[in-house]
Amino acid sequence: MRGALLLVPTLVAAFFLCSPVPGPAQDIVDDLGRPFPRPERPPERIVSMAPNVTEILFALGLGGRVAGVTRFCDYPPEARSLPRIGGLVDPNIEIVRSLDPDLVIAFRGNPLRLVDRIRKLGLPVFVLDIGEGLEDLPLLISKVGLITGTEARAEALAAGLRGRLGAVDAALKGIDSRPKVFVLLYGQGLWTCGGESYVDDLIARAGGANVAAALPKKWVLYKRERIIRDDPDVVFILSRSSKDFAAGRDWLAGMAGIEAVSAVRSGRVYELDENAASRFGPRLVDVLDRMAAVLHPGRLRGDP
């Protein structure tokens, strides 16, 4: 998933343009602005072309209707046993067709030319875009509920997430400081999130200040000299396991001059679940809770 996370911003910068608006009575509109016939009955065989879509489908109780997923779809664990269609950028069109889906849900990161090829096969394709911030997550879930006939369940899930977001906002109301934060995607050099990434919004919602917020990119390769100059108070390492986190922490600490950075000097280097943080899905709110508890201990439950 790490490679896919970094590929997404560069491959599809101009892919998606707008949020959907209600279409004619018989149609809805996907995030490409294309009309999508309102389903007469809930789909029975769904192909998911992105890990976050898979997570949302399972969260809506639709796991038994998912006919195919990408090789990156590993959560929940039940998704690992489903037929694989390939990756985000290289789905196998013939496998998709062989699964005989009555709904294909595509997402940012799926090349438009391949999405169009699937559509030309006569398969119903609904395309979703990523949100710019956490406020867009409930809306995304509502869209999935609309096209799968699970509106009530989707609204319940979305309402729960809105409630949790509101609880964090309330807990952090009136904070008198915002620690400087650096988020490291371990394994690729000093990659971090810029101001266009939803992770930047995640940091802000958690009561922090992203040191790379001024950079107009989703993900950017930082220089050692710059992180030393920015002197973050807290470092979060996106890692897939505790072993990876320990390796990443040691790698960072071993860089020349990094020992002078406040976060390293004070030991405020923390693990974040890369799997959850790299997907625009329901678990992002878990990541928000974790981050807010680290940055402002005592204000939320689950403090480190």
Summary of the structure (lengths in Angstrom):
residues: 304
radius of gyration: 20.0
end to end distance: 26.3
largest distance: 62.4
contacts: 1016
relative contact order: 0.13
helix: 42%
strand: 16%
